[in-house]
């Protein structure tokens, strides 16, 4: 009997360098054949570090932190990167000017996020290039479209977006890196109808849809994978009578309809960090590894793929 293909899947790293390093190390830890990131690679936070009396100061986890030496500032920056923030050494006047110029701030954030991504990809090549492990990366709704070119032209890591990727002789990977509209109006959102159209356009090209993997960043609607806190008009969580957040299904109806129609072997999703788990839609197993990237903890799922079935899957935390 042929050895199954072992896939390690994660999503929603959001700039956490510590999580990405753990992702790379997972190749040997789990003896994976393929590593796959299912979107939302970029950080969501840019943290300024200001010069002050020969030191550097900035905010970390809600408190002011001071770095008095080169070693201390480098350790400070490493802690920020581990939690998903991008550190940026800058004069206060320059930062104040950027805060008044939103386009300039957006360009700076994008450029720094792309620089961080390039460093991650080079790390993956250094660690995994000599091995037979394949590393695939897709983007999500919080990512920048310019990142497609960075990943697509890298000599080791491969982009999953805007193409069908063959994992092995039996399984094709269909990727949709967008989400349905969110209250935050993120970089890469599409109406439900367009998400459905994009899935159908790629699904028509599949040789064997029943053996395919739908790597779709947003999870299918009305499943355990798409429950998120309800928000009011100020984007504040609504709390229930017991003091717990009220939850709502916020996934994509188009994704669910496509899975119901095509019944792929596997659905891989992210986007909703709180909804780690699995769901069944007909014969399709759908998985969301969840995310606690700000803690530097990597959540993922190890999947053993037989030609026509999933031999096993295990949700991981480490």
Secondary structure, DSSP 8 states (H G I E B T S, - for coil): ----EEEEEE---TT-HHHHHHHHHHHHHTT-SEEEEES--S-SEEEEEEEETTEEEEEETTEEEEE-SHHHHHHHHHHHHHTTEEEEE--HHHHHHHHT-HHHHHHHHHHHHHHHHHHHHHHHHHHHTTSS-EEEEE--TTS-TTHHHHHHT-SS-EE-TTSEEE-SSS-EEEEE--BS--TT--SSB--HHHHHHHHHHHHTT-S-GGG-EEEESS-BSSSTTSEEE-B-TTS-B-B-TTSSB-EEE-SBHHHHHHHHHH--SEEEE-S-TT--EEEEETTEEEEE---BGGGTB-EEEEEEE-SSSEEEEEEEE-
